[in-house]
């Protein structure tokens, strides 16, 4: 069992791209930029100054994301470029004066630095997991509408029906 887990499940090159879900926090996890940004977006500012600070941080966030998106397509990063991009990330996460909620989320974002910048070491790793979430969205919608099945037999019947019709199972 330990050999199987070591060789197949916890391979050194295996990277799990997730939205901080604890069940996926294994091995060399990579963070999803889209999910990380949502916490910043959900902050409700009180006043024009806080709105300005929030927008400034969101602009920094997406500008860094855009740079990473372009540069990961090119492949490897030089040591100097990795350093520059890490510094930009640090600047993004710097505290602002007078906006406690934003500072809390910036501190949380800083804790995610290693996972969000996994692409600097492994440029083939996507920056977000939206594609995998889109792949299962139809299944989740059907499950929510149907209210799930009440038994294992019911689940097996629905799965068999969906397979025979080439439909995603609820």
N, CA and C atoms as an extended XYZ file, in Angstrom:
510
Properties=species:S:1:pos:R:3:atomname:S:1:resname:S:1:resid:I:1 pbc="F F F"
N         0.823       -1.185        0.000 N   UNK     1
C         0.000        0.000        0.000 CA  UNK     1
C         0.875        1.261        0.000 C   UNK     1
N         1.879        1.291        0.838 N   UNK     2
C         2.764        2.458        0.906 CA  UNK     2
C         3.481        2.646       -0.424 C   UNK     2
N         3.912        1.537       -1.030 N   UNK     3
C         4.575        1.610       -2.333 CA  UNK     3
C         3.656        2.187       -3.394 C   UNK     3
N         2.401        1.744       -3.412 N   UNK     4
C         1.431        2.252       -4.376 CA  UNK     4
C         1.216        3.751       -4.178 C   UNK     4
N         0.989        4.143       -2.933 N   UNK     5
C         0.761        5.556       -2.653 CA  UNK     5
C         1.962        6.400       -3.056 C   UNK     5
N         3.150        5.914       -2.740 N   UNK     6
C         4.375        6.649       -3.053 CA  UNK     6
C         4.570        6.785       -4.560 C   UNK     6
N         4.355        5.689       -5.290 N   UNK     7
C         4.621        5.679       -6.724 CA  UNK     7
C         3.504        6.302       -7.554 C   UNK     7
N         2.251        6.038       -7.193 N   UNK     8
C         1.144        6.467       -8.045 CA  UNK     8
C         0.383        7.683       -7.539 C   UNK     8
N         0.159        7.779       -6.259 N   UNK     9
C        -0.664        8.864       -5.735 CA  UNK     9
C         0.181       10.093       -5.401 C   UNK     9
N         1.302        9.904       -4.732 N   UNK    10
C         2.117       11.035       -4.298 CA  UNK    10
C         3.383       11.171       -5.136 C   UNK    10
N         3.229       11.031       -6.429 N   UNK    11
C         4.384       11.171       -7.315 CA  UNK    11
C         4.980       12.566       -7.177 C   UNK    11
N         6.263       12.640       -7.319 N   UNK    12
C         6.938       13.926       -7.163 CA  UNK    12
C         6.478       14.956       -8.183 C   UNK    12
N         6.119       14.513       -9.377 N   UNK    13
C         5.728       15.454      -10.420 CA  UNK    13
C         4.233       15.747      -10.429 C   UNK    13
N         3.459       15.039       -9.616 N   UNK    14
C         2.013       15.249       -9.567 CA  UNK    14
C         1.702       16.580       -8.886 C   UNK    14
N         0.901       17.392       -9.555 N   UNK    15
C         0.461       18.656       -8.974 CA  UNK    15
C        -1.054       18.696       -9.046 C   UNK    15
N        -1.679       19.016       -7.931 N   UNK    16
C        -3.122       19.157       -7.874 CA  UNK    16
C        -3.449       20.642       -7.888 C   UNK    16
N        -4.238       21.053       -8.864 N   UNK    17
C        -4.655       22.444       -8.994 CA  UNK    17
C        -6.028       22.573       -8.348 C   UNK    17
N        -6.125       23.383       -7.300 N   UNK    18
C        -7.403       23.454       -6.594 CA  UNK    18
C        -7.677       24.850       -6.056 C   UNK    18
N        -8.845       24.964       -5.450 N   UNK    19
C        -9.325       26.223       -4.883 CA  UNK    19
C        -9.165       26.250       -3.368 C   UNK    19
N        -8.110       25.651       -2.863 N   UNK    20
C        -7.811       25.565       -1.431 CA  UNK    20
C        -8.651       24.523       -0.703 C   UNK    20
N        -9.379       23.690       -1.428 N   UNK    21
C       -10.153       22.642       -0.772 CA  UNK    21
C        -9.179       21.710       -0.055 C   UNK    21
N        -9.419       21.475        1.220 N   UNK    22
C        -8.484       20.716        2.047 CA  UNK    22
C        -8.285       19.288        1.542 C   UNK    22
N        -9.309       18.688        0.935 N   UNK    23
C        -9.154       17.316        0.465 CA  UNK    23
C        -8.153       17.209       -0.687 C   UNK    23
N        -7.843       18.339       -1.336 N   UNK    24
C        -6.870       18.327       -2.425 CA  UNK    24
C        -5.514       18.871       -1.993 C   UNK    24
N        -5.357       19.160       -0.725 N   UNK    25
C        -4.112       19.732       -0.225 CA  UNK    25
C        -3.097       18.626        0.014 C   UNK    25
N        -2.605       18.065       -1.084 N   UNK    26
C        -1.628       16.983       -1.022 CA  UNK    26
C        -0.426       17.349       -1.884 C   UNK    26
N         0.674       16.763       -1.531 N   UNK    27
C         1.868       16.853       -2.363 CA  UNK    27
C         2.212       18.288       -2.738 C   UNK    27
N         2.300       18.573       -4.002 N   UNK    28
C         2.701       19.886       -4.510 CA  UNK    28
C         1.476       20.579       -5.082 C   UNK    28
N         0.690       21.183       -4.226 N   UNK    29
C        -0.551       21.804       -4.636 CA  UNK    29
C        -0.297       23.116       -5.377 C   UNK    29
N        -1.137       23.394       -6.371 N   UNK    30
C        -1.113       24.680       -7.068 CA  UNK    30
C        -2.451       25.360       -6.811 C   UNK    30
N        -2.414       26.669       -6.636 N   UNK    31
C        -3.631       27.421       -6.341 CA  UNK    31
C        -4.265       28.002       -7.588 C   UNK    31
N        -5.571       28.177       -7.515 N   UNK    32
C        -6.349       28.746       -8.609 CA  UNK    32
C        -6.448       30.259       -8.430 C   UNK    32
N        -5.979       31.004       -9.412 N   UNK    33
C        -5.996       32.464       -9.346 CA  UNK    33
C        -7.421       33.012       -9.350 C   UNK    33
N        -8.306       32.388      -10.088 N   UNK    34
C        -9.691       32.876      -10.163 CA  UNK    34
C       -10.370       32.756       -8.796 C   UNK    34
N       -10.165       31.636       -8.126 N   UNK    35
C       -10.741       31.467       -6.796 CA  UNK    35
C       -10.100       32.419       -5.779 C   UNK    35
N        -8.819       32.639       -5.906 N   UNK    36
C        -8.130       33.546       -4.983 CA  UNK    36
C        -8.657       34.974       -5.134 C   UNK    36
N        -8.957       35.368       -6.352 N   UNK    37
C        -9.449       36.720       -6.602 CA  UNK    37
C       -10.854       36.931       -6.057 C   UNK    37
N       -11.661       35.895       -6.017 N   UNK    38
C       -13.055       36.020       -5.562 CA  UNK    38
C       -13.156       36.598       -4.158 C   UNK    38
N       -12.221       36.225       -3.300 N   UNK    39
C       -12.259       36.736       -1.926 CA  UNK    39
C       -12.002       38.239       -1.889 C   UNK    39
N       -11.160       38.709       -2.788 N   UNK    40
C       -10.922       40.153       -2.864 CA  UNK    40
C       -12.156       40.871       -3.408 C   UNK    40
N       -12.777       40.280       -4.411 N   UNK    41
C       -13.943       40.886       -5.036 CA  UNK    41
C       -15.117       40.987       -4.067 C   UNK    41
N       -15.252       40.024       -3.181 N   UNK    42
C       -16.397       39.973       -2.267 CA  UNK    42
C       -16.322       40.993       -1.130 C   UNK    42
N       -15.187       41.627       -0.963 N   UNK    43
C       -15.049       42.638        0.091 CA  UNK    43
C       -15.916       43.840       -0.265 C   UNK    43
N       -16.675       44.295        0.714 N   UNK    44
C       -17.541       45.459        0.502 CA  UNK    44
C       -16.880       46.675        1.155 C   UNK    44
N       -16.417       47.617        0.326 N   UNK    45
C       -15.772       48.811        0.873 CA  UNK    45
C       -16.801       49.786        1.450 C   UNK    45
N       -16.357       50.565        2.403 N   UNK    46
C       -17.229       51.633        2.922 CA  UNK    46
C       -16.563       52.963        2.601 C   UNK    46
N       -17.038       53.592        1.575 N   UNK    47
C       -16.486       54.879        1.189 CA  UNK    47
C       -15.643       54.821       -0.071 C   UNK    47
N       -15.386       56.006       -0.605 N   UNK    48
C       -14.635       56.126       -1.861 CA  UNK    48
C       -13.180       55.694       -1.730 C   UNK    48
N       -12.559       56.018       -0.608 N   UNK    49
C       -11.137       55.667       -0.429 CA  UNK    49
C       -10.952       54.152       -0.410 C   UNK    49
N       -11.818       53.450        0.316 N   UNK    50
C       -11.717       51.986        0.354 CA  UNK    50
C       -12.029       51.390       -1.017 C   UNK    50
N       -12.983       51.951       -1.732 N   UNK    51
C       -13.291       51.481       -3.090 CA  UNK    51
C       -12.073       51.640       -3.999 C   UNK    51
N       -11.404       52.781       -3.871 N   UNK    52
C       -10.210       53.038       -4.684 CA  UNK    52
C        -9.104       52.041       -4.358 C   UNK    52
N        -8.895       51.791       -3.055 N   UNK    53
C        -7.857       50.835       -2.636 CA  UNK    53
C        -8.161       49.431       -3.143 C   UNK    53
N        -9.415       49.025       -3.044 N   UNK    54
C        -9.818       47.693       -3.522 CA  UNK    54
C        -9.579       47.578       -5.025 C   UNK    54
N       -10.008       48.567       -5.784 N   UNK    55
C        -9.830       48.538       -7.239 CA  UNK    55
C        -8.354       48.520       -7.626 C   UNK    55
N        -7.539       49.276       -6.883 N   UNK    56
C        -6.096       49.297       -7.158 CA  UNK    56
C        -5.504       47.896       -6.974 C   UNK    56
N        -5.880       47.216       -5.890 N   UNK    57
C        -5.362       45.863       -5.631 CA  UNK    57
C        -5.871       44.874       -6.681 C   UNK    57
N        -7.132       45.007       -7.084 N   UNK    58
C        -7.667       44.117       -8.117 CA  UNK    58
C        -6.948       44.329       -9.450 C   UNK    58
N        -6.632       45.580       -9.775 N   UNK    59
C        -5.870       45.860      -11.006 CA  UNK    59
C        -4.491       45.217      -10.934 C   UNK    59
N        -3.822       45.373       -9.786 N   UNK    60
C        -2.500       44.750       -9.599 CA  UNK    60
C        -2.609       43.238       -9.764 C   UNK    60
N        -3.632       42.663       -9.158 N   UNK    61
C        -3.840       41.220       -9.200 CA  UNK    61
C        -3.945       40.739      -10.652 C   UNK    61
N        -4.853       41.363      -11.415 N   UNK    62
C        -5.088       40.904      -12.788 CA  UNK    62
C        -3.935       41.245      -13.716 C   UNK    62
N        -3.213       42.300      -13.433 N   UNK    63
C        -2.043       42.623      -14.249 CA  UNK    63
C        -0.955       41.556      -14.053 C   UNK    63
N        -0.727       41.157      -12.809 N   UNK    64
C         0.243       40.095      -12.532 CA  UNK    64
C        -0.218       38.777      -13.152 C   UNK    64
N        -1.494       38.470      -13.008 N   UNK    65
C        -2.056       37.254      -13.613 CA  UNK    65
C        -1.824       37.264      -15.130 C   UNK    65
N        -2.114       38.394      -15.775 N   UNK    66
C        -1.927       38.506      -17.222 CA  UNK    66
C        -0.482       38.283      -17.633 C   UNK    66
N         0.433       38.846      -16.868 N   UNK    67
C         1.861       38.648      -17.147 CA  UNK    67
C         2.220       37.168      -17.033 C   UNK    67
N         1.766       36.535      -15.956 N   UNK    68
C         2.056       35.106      -15.769 CA  UNK    68
C         1.449       34.264      -16.886 C   UNK    68
N         0.257       34.603      -17.297 N   UNK    69
C        -0.424       33.854      -18.356 CA  UNK    69
C         0.368       33.906      -19.663 C   UNK    69
N         0.848       35.100      -19.993 N   UNK    70
C         1.638       35.261      -21.221 CA  UNK    70
C         2.979       34.540      -21.101 C   UNK    70
N         3.656       34.741      -19.980 N   UNK    71
C         5.013       34.216      -19.844 CA  UNK    71
C         5.063       32.706      -19.619 C   UNK    71
N         4.009       32.110      -19.052 N   UNK    72
C         4.028       30.652      -18.884 CA  UNK    72
C         3.912       29.951      -20.231 C   UNK    72
N         3.317       30.611      -21.211 N   UNK    73
C         3.220       30.018      -22.550 CA  UNK    73
C         4.594       29.912      -23.202 C   UNK    73
N         5.500       30.801      -22.803 N   UNK    74
C         6.851       30.802      -23.366 CA  UNK    74
C         7.727       29.695      -22.785 C   UNK    74
N         7.387       29.228      -21.598 N   UNK    75
C         8.178       28.159      -20.985 CA  UNK    75
C         8.902       28.604      -19.738 C   UNK    75
N        10.148       28.224      -19.624 N   UNK    76
C        10.942       28.434      -18.409 CA  UNK    76
C        11.176       29.916      -18.105 C   UNK    76
N        11.306       30.194      -16.813 N   UNK    77
C        11.610       31.541      -16.340 CA  UNK    77
C        13.065       31.578      -15.878 C   UNK    77
N        13.725       32.689      -16.135 N   UNK    78
C        15.078       32.853      -15.599 CA  UNK    78
C        14.969       33.105      -14.103 C   UNK    78
N        16.079       32.944      -13.393 N   UNK    79
C        16.085       33.205      -11.952 CA  UNK    79
C        15.731       34.660      -11.671 C   UNK    79
N        16.242       35.556      -12.507 N   UNK    80
C        15.959       36.977      -12.320 CA  UNK    80
C        14.469       37.261      -12.524 C   UNK    80
N        13.864       36.652      -13.543 N   UNK    81
C        12.437       36.895      -13.820 CA  UNK    81
C        11.571       36.325      -12.699 C   UNK    81
N        11.924       35.152      -12.175 N   UNK    82
C        11.190       34.577      -11.047 CA  UNK    82
C        11.232       35.532       -9.855 C   UNK    82
N        12.415       36.078       -9.606 N   UNK    83
C        12.586       37.023       -8.498 CA  UNK    83
C        11.681       38.252       -8.698 C   UNK    83
N        11.679       38.793       -9.917 N   UNK    84
C        10.861       39.973      -10.215 CA  UNK    84
C         9.369       39.691      -10.018 C   UNK    84
N         8.919       38.546      -10.474 N   UNK    85
C         7.499       38.206      -10.358 CA  UNK    85
C         7.107       37.934       -8.902 C   UNK    85
N         8.008       37.326       -8.150 N   UNK    86
C         7.731       37.133       -6.717 CA  UNK    86
C         7.657       38.470       -5.985 C   UNK    86
N         8.518       39.408       -6.368 N   UNK    87
C         8.484       40.750       -5.774 CA  UNK    87
C         7.165       41.453       -6.105 C   UNK    87
N         6.704       41.306       -7.351 N   UNK    88
C         5.414       41.890       -7.734 CA  UNK    88
C         4.286       41.286       -6.904 C   UNK    88
N         4.362       39.992       -6.651 N   UNK    89
C         3.355       39.343       -5.815 CA  UNK    89
C         3.406       39.915       -4.397 C   UNK    89
N         4.618       40.072       -3.868 N   UNK    90
C         4.775       40.660       -2.525 CA  UNK    90
C         4.177       42.062       -2.469 C   UNK    90
N         4.407       42.858       -3.504 N   UNK    91
C         3.854       44.220       -3.548 CA  UNK    91
C         2.323       44.196       -3.607 C   UNK    91
N         1.788       43.243       -4.335 N   UNK    92
C         0.332       43.077       -4.391 CA  UNK    92
C        -0.237       42.830       -2.993 C   UNK    92
N         0.468       42.068       -2.194 N   UNK    93
C        -0.026       41.659       -0.879 CA  UNK    93
C         0.314       42.637        0.246 C   UNK    93
N         0.977       43.743       -0.072 N   UNK    94
C         1.319       44.728        0.965 CA  UNK    94
C         0.058       45.319        1.578 C   UNK    94
N         0.124       45.544        2.880 N   UNK    95
C        -1.002       46.143        3.598 CA  UNK    95
C        -1.301       47.541        3.096 C   UNK    95
N        -2.566       47.912        3.213 N   UNK    96
C        -2.985       49.269        2.914 CA  UNK    96
C        -3.472       49.903        4.214 C   UNK    96
N        -3.454       51.211        4.266 N   UNK    97
C        -3.853       51.915        5.491 CA  UNK    97
C        -5.371       52.128        5.476 C   UNK    97
N        -5.997       51.744        6.577 N   UNK    98
C        -7.404       52.057        6.762 CA  UNK    98
C        -8.405       51.119        6.121 C   UNK    98
N        -8.018       49.861        5.855 N   UNK    99
C        -8.967       48.924        5.240 CA  UNK    99
C        -8.663       47.521        5.760 C   UNK    99
N        -9.152       47.252        6.972 N   UNK   100
C        -8.836       46.017        7.686 CA  UNK   100
C        -9.256       44.764        6.902 C   UNK   100
N       -10.462       44.762        6.351 N   UNK   101
C       -10.955       43.576        5.629 CA  UNK   101
C       -10.079       43.266        4.421 C   UNK   101
N        -9.675       44.281        3.711 N   UNK   102
C        -8.795       44.078        2.558 CA  UNK   102
C        -7.450       43.530        3.015 C   UNK   102
N        -6.919       44.065        4.102 N   UNK   103
C        -5.636       43.588        4.627 CA  UNK   103
C        -5.701       42.124        5.042 C   UNK   103
N        -6.826       41.709        5.603 N   UNK   104
C        -6.987       40.296        5.988 CA  UNK   104
C        -6.914       39.407        4.749 C   UNK   104
N        -7.592       39.811        3.690 N   UNK   105
C        -7.575       39.011        2.452 CA  UNK   105
C        -6.217       39.067        1.760 C   UNK   105
N        -5.535       40.202        1.844 N   UNK   106
C        -4.191       40.296        1.269 CA  UNK   106
C        -3.216       39.390        2.022 C   UNK   106
N        -3.377       39.302        3.340 N   UNK   107
C        -2.537       38.412        4.135 CA  UNK   107
C        -2.825       36.950        3.754 C   UNK   107
N        -4.102       36.638        3.557 N   UNK   108
C        -4.469       35.289        3.134 CA  UNK   108
C        -3.873       34.982        1.752 C   UNK   108
N        -3.947       35.948        0.850 N   UNK   109
C        -3.375       35.789       -0.482 CA  UNK   109
C        -1.868       35.543       -0.386 C   UNK   109
N        -1.201       36.273        0.505 N   UNK   110
C         0.237       36.093        0.690 CA  UNK   110
C         0.562       34.672        1.165 C   UNK   110
N        -0.292       34.115        2.016 N   UNK   111
C        -0.083       32.735        2.478 CA  UNK   111
C        -0.199       31.742        1.329 C   UNK   111
N        -0.901       32.128        0.277 N   UNK   112
C        -1.076       31.257       -0.890 CA  UNK   112
C         0.035       31.439       -1.931 C   UNK   112
N         1.001       32.267       -1.639 N   UNK   113
C         2.038       32.639       -2.609 CA  UNK   113
C         2.673       31.416       -3.278 C   UNK   113
N         3.084       30.452       -2.500 N   UNK   114
C         3.760       29.275       -3.056 CA  UNK   114
C         2.870       28.536       -4.043 C   UNK   114
N         1.594       28.381       -3.685 N   UNK   115
C         0.698       27.628       -4.576 CA  UNK   115
C         0.312       28.451       -5.804 C   UNK   115
N         0.104       29.739       -5.640 N   UNK   116
C        -0.285       30.565       -6.776 CA  UNK   116
C         0.871       30.789       -7.751 C   UNK   116
N         2.091       30.768       -7.249 N   UNK   117
C         3.255       30.959       -8.125 CA  UNK   117
C         3.923       29.639       -8.502 C   UNK   117
N         3.198       28.541       -8.378 N   UNK   118
C         3.721       27.226       -8.779 CA  UNK   118
C         4.147       27.229      -10.245 C   UNK   118
N         3.507       28.077      -11.057 N   UNK   119
C         3.811       28.153      -12.481 CA  UNK   119
C         5.241       28.625      -12.752 C   UNK   119
N         5.872       29.286      -11.790 N   UNK   120
C         7.256       29.725      -11.998 CA  UNK   120
C         8.198       28.528      -12.067 C   UNK   120
N         7.863       27.478      -11.328 N   UNK   121
C         8.672       26.261      -11.360 CA  UNK   121
C         8.175       25.287      -12.426 C   UNK   121
N         6.862       25.292      -12.634 N   UNK   122
C         6.228       24.358      -13.574 CA  UNK   122
C         5.282       25.133      -14.502 C   UNK   122
N         5.822       25.745      -15.571 N   UNK   123
C         5.002       26.581      -16.454 CA  UNK   123
C         3.831       25.853      -17.118 C   UNK   123
N         3.858       24.534      -17.145 N   UNK   124
C         2.762       23.782      -17.768 CA  UNK   124
C         1.513       23.710      -16.893 C   UNK   124
N         1.647       24.097      -15.624 N   UNK   125
C         0.512       24.061      -14.705 CA  UNK   125
C        -0.402       25.257      -15.001 C   UNK   125
N        -1.701       25.015      -15.234 N   UNK   126
C        -2.615       26.134      -15.499 CA  UNK   126
C        -2.720       27.063      -14.296 C   UNK   126
N        -3.105       28.298      -14.545 N   UNK   127
C        -3.235       29.280      -13.477 CA  UNK   127
C        -4.601       29.203      -12.791 C   UNK   127
N        -5.534       28.519      -13.404 N   UNK   128
C        -6.871       28.382      -12.802 CA  UNK   128
C        -7.452       27.019      -13.153 C   UNK   128
N        -8.470       26.629      -12.397 N   UNK   129
C        -9.092       25.323      -12.632 CA  UNK   129
C       -10.501       25.444      -13.218 C   UNK   129
N       -10.780       26.532      -13.906 N   UNK   130
C       -12.111       26.732      -14.471 CA  UNK   130
C       -12.494       25.652      -15.481 C   UNK   130
N       -11.535       25.148      -16.246 N   UNK   131
C       -11.872       24.124      -17.238 CA  UNK   131
C       -12.380       22.854      -16.570 C   UNK   131
N       -11.715       22.422      -15.516 N   UNK   132
C       -12.170       21.207      -14.838 CA  UNK   132
C       -13.510       21.443      -14.156 C   UNK   132
N       -13.734       22.640      -13.639 N   UNK   133
C       -15.036       22.941      -13.035 CA  UNK   133
C       -16.124       22.978      -14.098 C   UNK   133
N       -15.823       23.499      -15.264 N   UNK   134
C       -16.806       23.519      -16.354 CA  UNK   134
C       -17.158       22.097      -16.788 C   UNK   134
N       -16.167       21.210      -16.760 N   UNK   135
C       -16.394       19.826      -17.173 CA  UNK   135
C       -17.428       19.122      -16.300 C   UNK   135
N       -17.510       19.477      -15.015 N   UNK   136
C       -18.455       18.797      -14.134 CA  UNK   136
C       -19.717       19.618      -13.858 C   UNK   136
N       -19.805       20.835      -14.394 N   UNK   137
C       -20.942       21.718      -14.092 CA  UNK   137
C       -22.281       21.083      -14.460 C   UNK   137
N       -22.371       20.455      -15.626 N   UNK   138
C       -23.628       19.834      -16.055 CA  UNK   138
C       -24.061       18.755      -15.073 C   UNK   138
N       -23.125       17.953      -14.642 N   UNK   139
C       -23.417       16.908      -13.655 CA  UNK   139
C       -23.982       17.520      -12.370 C   UNK   139
N       -23.369       18.570      -11.882 N   UNK   140
C       -23.792       19.203      -10.633 CA  UNK   140
C       -25.176       19.824      -10.793 C   UNK   140
N       -25.441       20.471      -11.925 N   UNK   141
C       -26.767       21.055      -12.144 CA  UNK   141
C       -27.845       19.979      -12.129 C   UNK   141
N       -27.610       18.871      -12.811 N   UNK   142
C       -28.590       17.776      -12.831 CA  UNK   142
C       -28.802       17.203      -11.429 C   UNK   142
N       -27.730       17.070      -10.681 N   UNK   143
C       -27.844       16.537       -9.328 CA  UNK   143
C       -28.673       17.461       -8.442 C   UNK   143
N       -28.447       18.769       -8.568 N   UNK   144
C       -29.206       19.724       -7.761 CA  UNK   144
C       -30.686       19.712       -8.121 C   UNK   144
N       -30.987       19.652       -9.403 N   UNK   145
C       -32.377       19.650       -9.854 CA  UNK   145
C       -33.088       18.381       -9.397 C   UNK   145
N       -32.440       17.247       -9.547 N   UNK   146
C       -33.079       15.971       -9.210 CA  UNK   146
C       -33.147       15.740       -7.700 C   UNK   146
N       -32.350       16.452       -6.946 N   UNK   147
C       -32.335       16.252       -5.492 CA  UNK   147
C       -31.610       14.982       -5.094 C   UNK   147
N       -30.838       14.447       -5.994 N   UNK   148
C       -30.068       13.212       -5.777 CA  UNK   148
C       -30.994       12.002       -5.671 C   UNK   148
N       -30.394       10.858       -5.671 N   UNK   149
C       -31.166        9.621       -5.529 CA  UNK   149
C       -31.222        9.252       -4.053 C   UNK   149
N       -32.167        8.390       -3.716 N   UNK   150
C       -32.388        8.025       -2.312 CA  UNK   150
C       -31.684        6.737       -1.916 C   UNK   150
N       -31.140        6.006       -2.893 N   UNK   151
C       -30.498        4.728       -2.569 CA  UNK   151
C       -29.376        4.448       -3.554 C   UNK   151
N       -28.571        3.444       -3.223 N   UNK   152
C       -27.499        3.027       -4.139 CA  UNK   152
C       -28.081        2.482       -5.433 C   UNK   152
N       -29.205        1.740       -5.335 N   UNK   153
C       -29.853        1.200       -6.536 CA  UNK   153
C       -30.327        2.332       -7.450 C   UNK   153
N       -30.883        3.380       -6.847 N   UNK   154
C       -31.337        4.526       -7.625 CA  UNK   154
C       -30.180        5.211       -8.330 C   UNK   154
N       -29.065        5.381       -7.612 N   UNK   155
C       -27.878        5.995       -8.212 CA  UNK   155
C       -27.364        5.154       -9.370 C   UNK   155
N       -27.307        3.830       -9.170 N   UNK   156
C       -26.838        2.941      -10.231 CA  UNK   156
C       -27.743        3.019      -11.455 C   UNK   156
N       -29.057        3.109      -11.217 N   UNK   157
C       -30.008        3.180      -12.330 CA  UNK   157
C       -29.827        4.483      -13.114 C   UNK   157
N       -29.685        5.598      -12.399 N   UNK   158
C       -29.491        6.885      -13.068 CA  UNK   158
C       -28.180        6.878      -13.844 C   UNK   158
N       -27.107        6.379      -13.232 N   UNK   159
C       -25.811        6.315      -13.915 CA  UNK   159
C       -25.898        5.458      -15.173 C   UNK   159
N       -26.573        4.314      -15.083 N   UNK   160
C       -26.707        3.417      -16.240 CA  UNK   160
C       -27.515        4.091      -17.344 C   UNK   160
N       -28.595        4.776      -16.969 N   UNK   161
C       -29.419        5.471      -17.958 CA  UNK   161
C       -28.609        6.557      -18.662 C   UNK   161
N       -27.897        7.340      -17.891 N   UNK   162
C       -27.121        8.438      -18.468 CA  UNK   162
C       -26.008        7.917      -19.365 C   UNK   162
N       -25.379        6.836      -18.959 N   UNK   163
C       -24.329        6.234      -19.785 CA  UNK   163
C       -24.903        5.745      -21.113 C   UNK   163
N       -26.064        5.097      -21.072 N   UNK   164
C       -26.653        4.550      -22.313 CA  UNK   164
C       -27.090        5.658      -23.248 C   UNK   164
N       -27.426        6.834      -22.725 N   UNK   165
C       -27.865        7.963      -23.542 CA  UNK   165
C       -26.746        8.968      -23.797 C   UNK   165
N       -25.552        8.662      -23.314 N   UNK   166
C       -24.398        9.567      -23.439 CA  UNK   166
C       -24.655       10.916      -22.767 C   UNK   166
N       -25.370       10.915      -21.657 N   UNK   167
C       -25.660       12.132      -20.895 CA  UNK   167
C       -24.789       12.176      -19.654 C   UNK   167
N       -24.486       13.371      -19.190 N   UNK   168
C       -23.772       13.440      -17.894 CA  UNK   168
C       -24.729       13.020      -16.780 C   UNK   168
N       -24.274       12.227      -15.868 N   UNK   169
C       -25.114       11.775      -14.750 CA  UNK   169
C       -25.326       12.925      -13.781 C   UNK   169
N       -26.491       12.969      -13.124 N   UNK   170
C       -26.742       14.031      -12.141 CA  UNK   170
C       -25.922       13.830      -10.890 C   UNK   170
